[in-house]
Amino acid sequence: MLGEAASNEREARERRVRMPRQARTASGTGIYHIMMRGVNRRNIFDDDEDRQRFVQILDGLPFQYDEQGTLLPIRTCSLYAWCLMTNHFHLLIRERDWKISEVIKSLASSYVFYYNKKNERIGHLFQERFKSEPCNDMEYFVTLLRYIHQNPVKAGIADNAADYEWSSWKQDYLRGEDEGWPICHVKTVLKRIPLEELKALVDEPCNASCIDVDNTRRLKDEEVRELIAQQSGAATEDAFQELEREQQENIIVWLRDEGASVRQIVRHTGFTTKQVRNLTDKDKKKQAD
């Protein structure tokens, strides 16, 4: 009887913790802008070796093997742009006979396996759910090409897109034909937009917000409490106040990403409105994309 009661309580607790997710907005063209961050905004690329490995995995996506090392039937997707930042990456990709969720799962799991083995660590590296937005017309497709390739410029780590090593602009679009096969479907894009015209567009500042669109629903107070408890083990405001300051700040920034309002965070953490706003504003400037 006690065992059954404990089981029922555990199941009830798990039901309370589970939060319904908003369905992704489907793209009529199959093209999506994807962005995926490190968990709690942690770095996912520590050096150029990591970036090179990620690019290799990206290049080899169509070639999947089973546990015995046998090549599986090739499933296809089309990549049009990519950019690797320190704690996140962007892709402009079209799903074909391979669903976008499966593509990103394969990419992320392969890279996490490499990264954890290299650094002798275990656990999550990426946020549980990647962000996506549909691209349904050519005008927005061009905007996304510009936005993704201008990420390093907006972040202040490159003077122009052509200077940045770890994006498809330099490695795919600007490379000569004798420098190897590009990862992206460059020829498909250039059939629609001549390279010189595209260069002018990429060099011109793009002020679109793109993936910054909030795809999360507004959380309820009890859901915010559950999220804090899941991330830190702190079930009350007093317990949260006993956490290390860095952990508190990381959780607050993460809560804002998940859809919690400033007022909700204030109510459940003991931080002031000014402190919460300063933290999120500081993070936006630091992680400009």
C-alpha atoms as one frame of an Amber mdcrd trajectory, in Angstrom:
protein
   0.000   0.000   0.000   2.798   2.415   0.921   4.649   1.544  -2.249   1.562
   2.264  -4.320   1.034   5.578  -2.516   4.640   6.582  -3.128   4.299   5.674
  -6.784   1.129   7.724  -7.117   2.779  10.700  -5.436   5.788  10.446  -7.763
   3.555  10.313 -10.826   1.565  13.294  -9.588   4.769  15.245  -9.008   6.034
  14.387 -12.475   2.758  15.559 -14.018   3.098  18.875 -12.202   6.665  19.316
 -13.463   5.837  18.551 -17.091   4.977  21.695 -18.995   3.097  21.646 -22.292
   5.187  23.030 -25.127   3.959  25.331 -27.796   3.988  23.632 -31.186   6.554
  24.977 -33.615   5.236  27.138 -36.422   5.487  25.077 -39.598   7.170  26.495
 -42.681   5.325  26.323 -45.981   8.648  26.044 -47.806  10.319  23.664 -45.363
  12.976  26.328 -44.668  13.770  27.288 -41.091  16.107  29.620 -39.249  17.501
  27.605 -36.339  19.317  28.879 -33.265  20.596  26.689 -30.435  22.366  27.904
 -27.282  24.475  26.291 -24.618  22.590  25.380 -21.449  22.522  28.371 -19.075
  24.288  30.337 -21.834  27.532  28.379 -21.306  30.132  28.238 -24.073  29.737
  25.397 -26.544  32.935  26.153 -28.476  36.136  26.555 -26.473  38.581  26.734
 -29.357  38.965  26.318 -33.118  39.307  22.556 -32.741  35.743  22.470 -31.409
  34.476  24.657 -34.226  36.201  22.568 -36.857  34.701  19.400 -35.410  31.221
  20.944 -35.472  31.672  21.934 -39.118  32.770  18.381 -39.954  29.659  16.978
 -38.275  27.509  19.504 -40.127  29.104  18.509 -43.420  28.553  14.809 -42.753
  24.922  15.061 -41.613  23.420  13.022 -44.494  25.683  10.082 -43.661  24.277
   8.301 -40.611  25.466   4.922 -39.325  23.918   2.306 -37.059  25.613   0.817
 -33.988  27.393  -1.754 -36.163  28.866   0.966 -38.374  26.609   0.263 -41.347
  25.639   3.269 -43.457  21.921   3.956 -43.151  19.753   5.079 -46.086  20.679
   8.688 -46.809  18.114  11.302 -45.773  18.436  14.773 -47.163  18.195  18.376
 -46.049  19.540  21.544 -47.659  21.791  23.943 -45.753  21.922  27.551 -46.956
  23.796  29.334 -44.144  25.525  28.689 -40.829  27.413  30.685 -38.236  29.181
  29.530 -35.075  29.363  31.942 -32.150  30.847  31.210 -28.719  27.750  29.944
 -26.945  25.291  29.378 -29.796  24.991  28.632 -33.485  22.669  29.662 -36.325
  21.525  27.621 -39.316  19.342  28.370 -42.323  18.176  24.964 -43.415  15.479
  23.244 -45.453  13.990  19.946 -44.416  13.266  17.492 -47.195  12.823  13.807
 -46.335  14.505  14.454 -42.993  12.460  16.394 -40.413  14.150  19.433 -38.930
  13.807  18.137 -35.356  15.633  14.937 -36.324  18.357  16.863 -38.157  19.097
  19.058 -35.139  18.935  16.100 -32.761  21.527  14.241 -34.818  23.775  17.302
 -35.102  23.580  18.175 -31.401  24.017  14.632 -30.081  27.067  13.999 -32.281
  28.725  17.200 -31.155  27.890  16.657 -27.464  29.408  13.165 -27.658  32.635
  14.667 -29.041  32.688  17.610 -26.598  32.013  15.554 -23.472  34.605  12.951
 -24.414  37.233  15.612 -25.135  36.592  17.410 -21.842  35.936  14.289 -19.732
  32.530  15.569 -18.720  28.974  14.282 -18.666  25.607  15.969 -18.901  23.804
  18.440 -21.102  25.604  20.971 -23.243  22.726  22.548 -25.165  19.446  23.992
 -24.019  16.790  21.308 -24.223  14.896  22.908 -27.087  16.302  24.766 -30.066
  14.618  27.912 -31.358  13.199  28.009 -34.846  11.267  30.303 -37.109   9.821
  29.576 -40.555  10.961  31.250 -43.747   8.127  31.432 -46.245   9.302  33.840
 -48.939  12.404  34.926 -50.814  12.534  38.380 -49.240  12.820  36.958 -45.736
  15.258  34.307 -46.953  17.640  37.081 -48.019  17.105  38.876 -44.704  18.079
  35.698 -42.854  21.190  35.211 -44.990  22.278  38.729 -44.048  21.295  38.407
 -40.388  23.108  35.113 -39.817  26.307  36.195 -41.541  26.342  39.537 -39.708
  26.229  37.925 -36.245  29.993  38.272 -35.638  29.901  41.917 -36.738  27.039
  42.753 -34.371  28.853  40.955 -31.563  31.954  43.080 -32.192  34.292  40.185
 -32.982  34.726  40.988 -36.692  34.797  44.199 -38.703  32.814  42.624 -41.532
  31.289  39.268 -42.377  34.104  38.305 -44.745  36.644  38.495 -41.907  34.957
  35.892 -39.743  36.319  32.389 -40.177  33.468  30.360 -38.741  30.514  31.086
 -40.957  29.318  29.977 -44.352  29.934  33.442 -45.789  33.717  33.020 -45.811
  33.928  29.225 -45.942  31.216  28.591 -48.546  30.063  31.668 -50.448  33.387
  33.466 -50.877  35.628  30.459 -51.434  36.908  29.662 -54.909  35.703  26.609
 -56.776  39.153  25.050 -56.484  39.068  25.188 -52.663  36.824  22.167 -52.195
  33.135  21.455 -52.058  31.103  23.925 -49.954  28.869  22.667 -47.135  26.009
  24.943 -48.151  23.903  24.771 -51.304  25.595  27.889 -52.604  24.755  27.345
 -56.280  21.050  27.094 -55.458  21.154  30.491 -53.759  23.292  32.161 -56.407
  20.870  31.083 -59.140  18.398  33.466 -57.506  20.806  36.176 -56.302  24.102
  36.966 -58.100  27.112  36.857 -55.784  28.009  40.536 -56.251  24.469  41.563
 -55.346  24.535  39.262 -52.319  27.890  40.698 -51.215  26.433  44.196 -51.215
  23.470  43.017 -49.148  25.594  41.168 -46.599  27.872  44.192 -46.196  24.878
  46.447 -45.552  23.806  46.416 -41.843  20.729  44.293 -41.179  18.563  45.477
 -38.290  16.010  42.648 -38.371  15.346  40.883 -35.055  14.626  37.491 -36.682
  14.971  34.644 -34.162  14.586  37.070 -31.263  10.826  36.685 -31.744   9.486
  35.166 -28.519   8.130  31.711 -29.374   7.308  30.834 -25.768   3.966  31.170
 -24.058   3.560  33.112 -20.822   4.297  30.928 -17.810   2.096  30.565 -14.764
   3.519  31.323 -11.317   3.529  27.674 -10.292   5.437  26.811 -13.447   8.081
  29.416 -12.645   8.480  27.892  -9.175   8.826  24.439 -10.705  11.479  25.650
 -13.149  13.516  27.224 -10.363  13.283  24.028  -8.332  14.313  21.905 -11.309
  17.343  24.053 -12.071  18.562  24.665  -8.542  16.703  22.494  -6.036  15.504
  25.702  -4.356  11.784  25.315  -3.625  11.370  28.669  -1.861  12.567  32.256
  -2.196  14.711  31.849   0.936  16.350  28.736  -0.503  17.028  30.580  -3.766
  18.742  33.371  -1.831  21.184  30.828  -0.374  22.481  29.832  -3.821  25.765
  31.093  -5.224  25.351  34.476  -6.887  26.492  33.261 -10.304  23.960  30.420
 -10.235  21.201  32.842  -9.243  22.024  35.146 -12.152  22.229  32.304 -14.672
  18.829  31.005 -13.608  17.255  34.464 -13.826  18.521  34.962 -17.388  17.340
  31.473 -18.304  13.884  32.118 -16.824  13.496  35.196 -19.021  14.407  33.076
 -22.059  11.762  30.540 -21.030   9.042  33.205 -20.932   8.880  34.241 -17.265
   8.020  37.891 -16.743  10.194  40.276 -14.731   7.487  40.520 -12.068   7.281
  36.737 -11.738  11.031  36.467 -11.306  10.978  39.212  -8.687   8.225  37.417
  -6.755  10.001  34.070  -6.686  13.660  35.006  -6.298  13.784  38.054  -4.052
  15.694  40.054  -6.674  14.503  43.578  -7.390  12.983  44.670 -10.689  16.065
  46.773 -11.402  18.411  43.849 -10.722  16.465  41.524 -13.046  16.322  44.094
 -15.836  20.019  44.900 -15.463  20.917  41.214 -15.670  18.868  40.586 -18.811
  20.030  43.830 -20.469  23.644  42.973 -19.691  23.193  39.482 -21.116  21.644
  40.791 -24.320  24.594  43.100 -24.894  27.098  40.364 -24.109  25.432  37.812
 -26.332  24.483  40.170 -29.155  23.572  38.198 -32.267
